[in-house]
Amino acid sequence: MDFIIEKGKAFDKLACISDEKLIRVDFVSSSDSITEGNIYRSTVKKINQNLNSAIVDLGICEGYLQDNYSLVGLKKGDELLLQVKRPGIKNKMPKLTRELSLMGRYCVMFPYGKDINFSNRIEDDSWKLELKAYLKQSIGTSVGIVIRTLAYNVSENEIKSDIDRLFDIWNEIAKQSKLGLNNKLIYTQYDPIEQFIFKSNPESIDKLICNDKQLLKHIENSLKSKIQIITPTFIDTEFLFDYLKLTSQIRNLFQKKVEVNNNISLFVESTEACHIIDVNSGNANYKLGFEKNALEINLIAADEAVRQILLRDLAGIILIDFMDMKDNQNKIKLINKVTELLKKDGKKSSVTSITELGIMQIIRKRDKENIYERYTKSCPLCDGLGKVLTDELYFNQLFIELSNATKHTNQKQFKIKIPYILNETTKQYLHDIENELNITIEAEFIDVKNLTLKAHF
C-alpha cells in the first residue's frame, strides 16, 4: 500500500494507492483542529440523566459526552479527561468518551481497562494463551490491552516494548492533566495525516511519497513506532498530484457518472437521507444468458461501487441498484463479494440482503462529512437543487413581474441580470416581452466562458 502526501499552501492532499488503484483521498488543513483520538481536560457544563449524556467544555469548543459509563454522581463543574470519539459533523458537537485508548504498533492500551484481549483475526489459541500468560506476569492487569493483528508471531519482547512506550505516554498524560487550570488539549493521538494512514488499515507502507522533506521526516519519525515504512521518497515538485497523474482521478469524484469497463457505468447520487449508486449495463455485450450476464455485470460493478464508497467516504444509508437477478445463489454471491470488499474499510459497515428489485442496502458508520459536504457548496443559481426553471417558465414569470411594474410606474427601461445563458431561444423570449410591453430591457446573461474553472485539486 502506497501513500502520497502533497504539501500545499492552503491544505495538504492525501492519497492511498493499492494495487495501482486510488482507493482513498482526503484534504487536510490546519483548521482541522478537533481530530479523532485527541484527549482533553474538560469541565462538565450540563447533564442530561435521561439520555445518560452531558455537555462539556473542552476549552476550544463544547463537546457531547455519551459512553458506557454511568453519569450518576457526576455534577456541573466536575473535571474529566475525555477523548474525541468522533469529530463534529456540520453543526454537531464532537462526540466524546471516557473510555480512553492509546494506539501502539502491536497493541491498543485502555488505561481504565483491566484485561488482555486479542484481535478477532488472530486464531492461534496456543500463541494467545502463551502471550497472555507472559504479559500478565510482566505488566499485570492494571490496564486493558488489546493485541493487534500485526503482533501475531512478533517476539514477546517487541510487544512488551510497545506496551512500555504506551505506559510512558499514559504517565505523561496523567501528569499534564494536573498542570494548569484551563481546559485544554492534553494529547494528540495522531495528526490528520497519521489518521488517514491508519484508517486505510495498512500492514506496512510500501511507499511514502511526499514533496516536502521536513514533513516526510516528521511522518517517518511519528510512525516508526507504529508501522513499517519500506520506501520513503521525496519528489521535488510543487504539484505532486499532477506529477503522479492523480488530479484527474480526484476531479472525477465530483462527477455523478463513473465509467467502469465493458460499457458498464455507475451513477452516484447523494441526498440528505441516503446515497444511491445505480448500475448501468449500457451496451454491454454478453452472451451467457440474462441471469449469468446480470451476475457478471453486478460482480464487476461491485468492485467499483465499493471503491467509490471509500473514495467519496459515503456513509449512513447507501443503496446500490444492481441488475435484477432471480437466482438466490447469485444474490448470495454478490452479497459475499461486497461484504469481502468492505473488509478493507476502516469503518464499520453492514450489508443487507438484496430485494426482489435488485437493491442492496449498506449501512456504513459516519464519523465525518463526506467529500461532497466538505468540498462543495450550493450553486447560487439553483440553490443546490441541481436544476433551474425552464426558459419558458422563467420568462413567463419575468413577463408577469415586468407587466405589473409598468402598470404602476412610467418606467420604460429596465436593467436585469438573468441567470441563464444567452442563446436564440432566450433572446427571442426577451424580444417578445419588449414588444408586448413596449419597453426596453438591458439584460446581463451568464457568460458561459466563465463557467469552467480549471484548478489544482
PAMITOR-649393 format. One record per residue (C-alpha): residue number from 1; x, y, z; residue in one letter. Coordinates in steps of 0.25 Angstrom, whole numbers. Layout:
<nodes>
<NUM,<X,Y,Z>,'A'>
...
</nodes>
This chain:
<nodes>
<1,<0,0,0>,'M'>
<2,<6,14,-4>,'D'>
<3,<3,27,2>,'F'>
<4,<4,41,-6>,'I'>
<5,<5,54,2>,'I'>
<6,<5,67,-5>,'E'>
<7,<9,79,4>,'K'>
<8,<1,91,0>,'G'>
<9,<-1,105,4>,'K'>
<10,<-16,104,7>,'A'>
<11,<-17,90,11>,'F'>
<12,<-9,76,9>,'D'>
<13,<-14,66,-1>,'K'>
<14,<-14,51,3>,'L'>
<15,<-16,39,-5>,'A'>
<16,<-15,24,-3>,'C'>
<17,<-12,15,-15>,'I'>
<18,<-14,-1,-14>,'S'>
<19,<-11,-10,-26>,'D'>
<20,<-8,2,-34>,'E'>
<21,<-22,8,-32>,'K'>
<22,<-26,20,-24>,'L'>
<23,<-35,15,-12>,'I'>
<24,<-35,27,-2>,'R'>
<25,<-33,42,-3>,'V'>
<26,<-34,54,6>,'D'>
<27,<-30,68,8>,'F'>
<28,<-26,73,22>,'V'>
<29,<-23,87,27>,'S'>
<30,<-18,94,40>,'S'>
<31,<-33,98,43>,'S'>
<32,<-36,83,45>,'D'>
<33,<-33,85,60>,'S'>
<34,<-42,74,66>,'I'>
<35,<-38,61,62>,'T'>
<36,<-41,47,66>,'E'>
<37,<-33,41,77>,'G'>
<38,<-29,55,83>,'N'>
<39,<-30,55,99>,'I'>
<40,<-35,67,106>,'Y'>
<41,<-36,72,120>,'R'>
<42,<-51,77,121>,'S'>
<43,<-61,82,130>,'T'>
<44,<-76,78,131>,'V'>
<45,<-86,89,127>,'K'>
<46,<-99,82,127>,'K'>
<47,<-104,68,130>,'I'>
<48,<-116,60,124>,'N'>
<49,<-118,48,133>,'Q'>
<50,<-130,43,124>,'N'>
<51,<-120,41,112>,'L'>
<52,<-108,38,120>,'N'>
<53,<-101,49,114>,'S'>
<54,<-94,62,117>,'A'>
<55,<-89,75,110>,'I'>
<56,<-75,78,114>,'V'>
<57,<-65,90,111>,'D'>
<58,<-52,86,104>,'L'>
<59,<-46,100,104>,'G'>
<60,<-46,100,89>,'I'>
<61,<-61,97,88>,'C'>
<62,<-72,89,94>,'E'>
<63,<-74,74,93>,'G'>
<64,<-84,63,95>,'Y'>
<65,<-81,52,105>,'L'>
<66,<-88,39,104>,'Q'>
<67,<-82,26,107>,'D'>
<68,<-84,13,115>,'N'>
<69,<-80,19,128>,'Y'>
<70,<-92,24,137>,'S'>
<71,<-93,39,139>,'L'>
<72,<-99,36,153>,'V'>
<73,<-91,45,163>,'G'>
<74,<-86,54,152>,'L'>
<75,<-89,69,154>,'K'>
<76,<-87,82,147>,'K'>
<77,<-73,87,149>,'G'>
<78,<-66,73,150>,'D'>
<79,<-53,72,142>,'E'>
<80,<-52,60,133>,'L'>
<81,<-41,54,124>,'L'>
<82,<-48,51,111>,'L'>
<83,<-45,46,97>,'Q'>
<84,<-51,50,84>,'V'>
<85,<-58,38,78>,'K'>
<86,<-64,46,66>,'R'>
<87,<-61,60,61>,'P'>
<88,<-72,69,60>,'G'>
<89,<-81,68,47>,'I'>
<90,<-87,80,41>,'K'>
<91,<-93,87,53>,'N'>
<92,<-92,75,63>,'K'>
<93,<-82,76,74>,'M'>
<94,<-71,66,75>,'P'>
<95,<-75,53,82>,'K'>
<96,<-66,49,94>,'L'>
<97,<-63,37,103>,'T'>
<98,<-57,34,116>,'R'>
<99,<-52,20,110>,'E'>
<100,<-38,25,107>,'L'>
<101,<-30,17,97>,'S'>
<102,<-15,19,93>,'L'>
<103,<-11,13,79>,'M'>
<104,<2,5,78>,'G'>
<105,<9,-2,67>,'R'>
<106,<5,-16,73>,'Y'>
<107,<-6,-13,83>,'C'>
<108,<-16,-3,88>,'V'>
<109,<-16,1,102>,'M'>
<110,<-28,4,110>,'F'>
<111,<-23,12,123>,'P'>
<112,<-36,9,130>,'Y'>
<113,<-38,-5,126>,'G'>
<114,<-34,-18,133>,'K'>
<115,<-32,-29,123>,'D'>
<116,<-23,-34,112>,'I'>
<117,<-31,-38,99>,'N'>
<118,<-27,-41,84>,'F'>
<119,<-32,-37,71>,'S'>
<120,<-42,-46,65>,'N'>
<121,<-33,-48,53>,'R'>
<122,<-23,-56,62>,'I'>
<123,<-28,-70,62>,'E'>
<124,<-16,-77,68>,'D'>
<125,<-21,-80,82>,'D'>
<126,<-8,-86,87>,'S'>
<127,<0,-74,83>,'W'>
<128,<-10,-65,90>,'K'>
<129,<-10,-73,103>,'L'>
<130,<5,-73,104>,'E'>
<131,<6,-58,101>,'L'>
<132,<-5,-54,111>,'K'>
<133,<2,-62,122>,'A'>
<134,<15,-55,119>,'Y'>
<135,<8,-41,119>,'L'>
<136,<1,-44,132>,'K'>
<137,<14,-47,138>,'Q'>
<138,<22,-35,133>,'S'>
<139,<11,-24,133>,'I'>
<140,<0,-29,141>,'G'>
<141,<-15,-25,139>,'T'>
<142,<-14,-11,143>,'S'>
<143,<-19,-6,129>,'V'>
<144,<-26,-12,118>,'G'>
<145,<-19,-17,106>,'I'>
<146,<-23,-22,92>,'V'>
<147,<-13,-29,84>,'I'>
<148,<-14,-25,69>,'R'>
<149,<-13,-34,57>,'T'>
<150,<1,-28,53>,'L'>
<151,<6,-34,66>,'A'>
<152,<4,-49,62>,'Y'>
<153,<17,-56,62>,'N'>
<154,<25,-44,67>,'V'>
<155,<34,-46,79>,'S'>
<156,<29,-44,93>,'E'>
<157,<40,-34,96>,'N'>
<158,<35,-25,84>,'E'>
<159,<21,-26,89>,'I'>
<160,<26,-23,103>,'K'>
<161,<34,-11,98>,'S'>
<162,<22,-5,91>,'D'>
<163,<13,-6,103>,'I'>
<164,<24,0,111>,'D'>
<165,<24,12,102>,'R'>
<166,<9,13,103>,'L'>
<167,<11,13,118>,'F'>
<168,<21,25,117>,'D'>
<169,<11,33,109>,'I'>
<170,<-1,30,119>,'W'>
<171,<8,34,130>,'N'>
<172,<11,47,123>,'E'>
<173,<-4,50,120>,'I'>
<174,<-7,48,135>,'A'>
<175,<4,58,138>,'K'>
<176,<-1,68,128>,'Q'>
<177,<-15,67,133>,'S'>
<178,<-12,72,146>,'K'>
<179,<-4,84,141>,'L'>
<180,<-10,98,139>,'G'>
<181,<-25,102,142>,'L'>
<182,<-31,103,128>,'N'>
<183,<-38,93,119>,'N'>
<184,<-28,89,108>,'K'>
<185,<-23,78,99>,'L'>
<186,<-14,68,106>,'I'>
<187,<-10,58,96>,'Y'>
<188,<-11,57,81>,'T'>
<189,<-13,42,77>,'Q'>
<190,<-9,45,63>,'Y'>
<191,<-10,57,54>,'D'>
<192,<-19,56,42>,'P'>
<193,<-9,50,33>,'I'>
<194,<-6,39,42>,'E'>
<195,<-21,37,44>,'Q'>
<196,<-23,36,29>,'F'>
<197,<-12,25,28>,'I'>
<198,<-17,17,39>,'F'>
<199,<-31,18,34>,'K'>
<200,<-26,11,22>,'S'>
<201,<-22,-1,30>,'N'>
<202,<-9,-4,24>,'P'>
<203,<0,-15,29>,'E'>
<204,<12,-7,25>,'S'>
<205,<15,5,16>,'I'>
<206,<22,1,3>,'D'>
<207,<24,15,-2>,'K'>
<208,<22,28,5>,'L'>
<209,<24,39,-5>,'I'>
<210,<24,54,-1>,'C'>
<211,<28,67,-7>,'N'>
<212,<33,73,6>,'D'>
<213,<46,68,12>,'K'>
<214,<42,73,26>,'Q'>
<215,<28,67,26>,'L'>
<216,<33,54,21>,'L'>
<217,<43,53,32>,'K'>
<218,<33,57,42>,'H'>
<219,<23,46,37>,'I'>
<220,<35,36,38>,'E'>
<221,<38,39,52>,'N'>
<222,<24,39,57>,'S'>
<223,<20,26,50>,'L'>
<224,<33,18,52>,'K'>
<225,<28,12,66>,'S'>
<226,<14,9,60>,'K'>
<227,<17,3,46>,'I'>
<228,<28,-1,36>,'Q'>
<229,<31,9,25>,'I'>
<230,<39,2,14>,'I'>
<231,<42,13,4>,'T'>
<232,<41,27,8>,'P'>
<233,<42,36,-5>,'T'>
<234,<44,51,-7>,'F'>
<235,<40,57,-20>,'I'>
<236,<43,72,-22>,'D'>
<237,<31,77,-29>,'T'>
<238,<20,87,-24>,'E'>
<239,<8,80,-30>,'F'>
<240,<11,65,-27>,'L'>
<241,<-3,60,-30>,'F'>
<242,<-1,66,-44>,'D'>
<243,<12,60,-46>,'Y'>
<244,<7,46,-42>,'L'>
<245,<-6,48,-50>,'K'>
<246,<-15,47,-39>,'L'>
<247,<-22,60,-41>,'T'>
<248,<-32,56,-52>,'S'>
<249,<-36,43,-44>,'Q'>
<250,<-39,52,-32>,'I'>
<251,<-47,62,-41>,'R'>
<252,<-56,50,-45>,'N'>
<253,<-60,48,-31>,'L'>
<254,<-69,61,-32>,'F'>
<255,<-76,55,-45>,'Q'>
<256,<-88,47,-44>,'K'>
<257,<-85,37,-55>,'K'>
<258,<-73,27,-53>,'V'>
<259,<-69,19,-65>,'E'>
<260,<-65,4,-61>,'V'>
<261,<-62,-4,-73>,'N'>
<262,<-69,-13,-84>,'N'>
<263,<-79,-1,-85>,'N'>
<264,<-83,-3,-71>,'I'>
<265,<-84,10,-63>,'S'>
<266,<-89,15,-49>,'L'>
<267,<-97,27,-46>,'F'>
<268,<-95,33,-32>,'V'>
<269,<-105,42,-25>,'E'>
<270,<-105,47,-11>,'S'>
<271,<-117,53,-4>,'T'>
<272,<-119,57,10>,'E'>
<273,<-125,44,14>,'A'>
<274,<-116,34,7>,'C'>
<275,<-106,31,-5>,'H'>
<276,<-111,24,-17>,'I'>
<277,<-102,16,-27>,'I'>
<278,<-109,12,-40>,'D'>
<279,<-102,1,-48>,'V'>
<280,<-104,3,-63>,'N'>
<281,<-100,-8,-73>,'S'>
<282,<-101,1,-85>,'G'>
<283,<-98,-7,-97>,'N'>
<284,<-90,-17,-90>,'A'>
<285,<-89,-29,-99>,'N'>
<286,<-90,-43,-92>,'Y'>
<287,<-95,-56,-98>,'K'>
<288,<-97,-64,-85>,'L'>
<289,<-112,-62,-84>,'G'>
<290,<-119,-52,-76>,'F'>
<291,<-116,-57,-62>,'E'>
<292,<-102,-60,-64>,'K'>
<293,<-100,-47,-71>,'N'>
<294,<-106,-40,-59>,'A'>
<295,<-97,-47,-49>,'L'>
<296,<-85,-44,-57>,'E'>
<297,<-88,-29,-59>,'I'>
<298,<-92,-28,-44>,'N'>
<299,<-79,-34,-39>,'L'>
<300,<-71,-25,-48>,'I'>
<301,<-79,-13,-43>,'A'>
<302,<-78,-17,-29>,'A'>
<303,<-63,-14,-29>,'D'>
<304,<-64,0,-34>,'E'>
<305,<-77,3,-25>,'A'>
<306,<-69,-1,-12>,'V'>
<307,<-57,7,-17>,'R'>
<308,<-65,19,-20>,'Q'>
<309,<-72,18,-6>,'I'>
<310,<-58,18,1>,'L'>
<311,<-52,29,-9>,'L'>
<312,<-64,38,-6>,'R'>
<313,<-65,34,8>,'D'>
<314,<-80,31,7>,'L'>
<315,<-87,28,20>,'A'>
<316,<-100,25,26>,'G'>
<317,<-110,18,17>,'I'>
<318,<-105,14,3>,'I'>
<319,<-114,8,-7>,'L'>
<320,<-108,0,-19>,'I'>
<321,<-117,-3,-30>,'D'>
<322,<-111,-15,-37>,'F'>
<323,<-117,-22,-49>,'M'>
<324,<-129,-31,-45>,'D'>
<325,<-125,-46,-42>,'M'>
<326,<-135,-57,-39>,'K'>
<327,<-126,-68,-34>,'D'>
<328,<-124,-66,-19>,'N'>
<329,<-110,-73,-20>,'Q'>
<330,<-105,-62,-29>,'N'>
<331,<-111,-52,-20>,'K'>
<332,<-103,-58,-9>,'I'>
<333,<-90,-58,-17>,'K'>
<334,<-92,-43,-19>,'L'>
<335,<-94,-40,-4>,'I'>
<336,<-82,-48,-1>,'N'>
<337,<-74,-41,-11>,'K'>
<338,<-78,-27,-6>,'V'>
<339,<-76,-32,9>,'T'>
<340,<-62,-36,6>,'E'>
<341,<-58,-23,-1>,'L'>
<342,<-63,-15,11>,'L'>
<343,<-54,-23,20>,'K'>
<344,<-43,-14,14>,'K'>
<345,<-50,-2,20>,'D'>
<346,<-46,4,33>,'G'>
<347,<-61,8,37>,'K'>
<348,<-71,-2,42>,'K'>
<349,<-81,-6,31>,'S'>
<350,<-92,-16,29>,'S'>
<351,<-99,-21,16>,'V'>
<352,<-113,-26,16>,'T'>
<353,<-120,-35,6>,'S'>
<354,<-124,-31,-8>,'I'>
<355,<-138,-28,-10>,'T'>
<356,<-146,-34,-22>,'E'>
<357,<-143,-21,-30>,'L'>
<358,<-128,-23,-28>,'G'>
<359,<-126,-12,-18>,'I'>
<360,<-115,-15,-7>,'M'>
<361,<-114,-7,5>,'Q'>
<362,<-101,-4,12>,'I'>
<363,<-100,3,26>,'I'>
<364,<-87,10,28>,'R'>
<365,<-82,17,40>,'K'>
<366,<-82,32,39>,'R'>
<367,<-71,39,46>,'D'>
<368,<-69,52,38>,'K'>
<369,<-74,59,26>,'E'>
<370,<-73,53,12>,'N'>
<371,<-65,59,1>,'I'>
<372,<-77,65,-5>,'Y'>
<373,<-81,72,8>,'E'>
<374,<-67,77,11>,'R'>
<375,<-62,82,-2>,'Y'>
<376,<-75,87,-10>,'T'>
<377,<-85,97,-7>,'K'>
<378,<-99,100,-12>,'S'>
<379,<-100,106,-26>,'C'>
<380,<-104,121,-25>,'P'>
<381,<-113,120,-37>,'L'>
<382,<-121,107,-33>,'C'>
<383,<-119,108,-18>,'D'>
<384,<-113,93,-18>,'G'>
<385,<-125,87,-26>,'L'>
<386,<-116,84,-38>,'G'>
<387,<-127,89,-47>,'K'>
<388,<-133,102,-51>,'V'>
<389,<-147,106,-57>,'L'>
<390,<-149,104,-72>,'T'>
<391,<-147,116,-81>,'D'>
<392,<-162,117,-83>,'E'>
<393,<-166,117,-69>,'L'>
<394,<-155,127,-65>,'Y'>
<395,<-158,137,-75>,'F'>
<396,<-173,135,-73>,'N'>
<397,<-171,139,-58>,'Q'>
<398,<-162,151,-63>,'L'>
<399,<-173,156,-72>,'F'>
<400,<-183,156,-61>,'I'>
<401,<-173,164,-52>,'E'>
<402,<-170,174,-62>,'L'>
<403,<-184,175,-66>,'S'>
<404,<-188,179,-52>,'N'>
<405,<-176,189,-51>,'A'>
<406,<-181,196,-64>,'T'>
<407,<-195,197,-59>,'K'>
<408,<-191,204,-46>,'H'>
<409,<-180,213,-51>,'T'>
<410,<-176,220,-64>,'N'>
<411,<-163,213,-65>,'Q'>
<412,<-160,208,-79>,'K'>
<413,<-145,204,-78>,'Q'>
<414,<-141,192,-69>,'F'>
<415,<-127,186,-66>,'K'>
<416,<-128,172,-62>,'I'>
<417,<-118,161,-58>,'K'>
<418,<-123,148,-64>,'I'>
<419,<-118,135,-58>,'P'>
<420,<-118,128,-72>,'Y'>
<421,<-109,127,-84>,'I'>
<422,<-111,136,-96>,'L'>
<423,<-116,127,-108>,'N'>
<424,<-126,129,-119>,'E'>
<425,<-137,124,-110>,'T'>
<426,<-135,133,-98>,'T'>
<427,<-132,145,-108>,'K'>
<428,<-146,142,-114>,'Q'>
<429,<-153,142,-101>,'Y'>
<430,<-147,155,-97>,'L'>
<431,<-150,161,-110>,'H'>
<432,<-165,157,-109>,'D'>
<433,<-166,163,-95>,'I'>
<434,<-161,176,-100>,'E'>
<435,<-170,177,-112>,'N'>
<436,<-182,172,-103>,'E'>
<437,<-180,183,-92>,'L'>
<438,<-174,193,-101>,'N'>
<439,<-161,194,-92>,'I'>
<440,<-146,193,-94>,'T'>
<441,<-138,183,-86>,'I'>
<442,<-123,183,-84>,'E'>
<443,<-121,169,-80>,'A'>
<444,<-108,163,-74>,'E'>
<445,<-107,148,-77>,'F'>
<446,<-98,137,-71>,'I'>
<447,<-84,137,-78>,'D'>
<448,<-83,123,-82>,'V'>
<449,<-68,124,-84>,'K'>
<450,<-66,127,-69>,'N'>
<451,<-74,115,-64>,'L'>
<452,<-62,105,-65>,'T'>
<453,<-51,107,-54>,'L'>
<454,<-39,99,-56>,'K'>
<455,<-31,98,-43>,'A'>
<456,<-22,88,-36>,'H'>
<457,<-29,79,-26>,'F'>
</nodes>
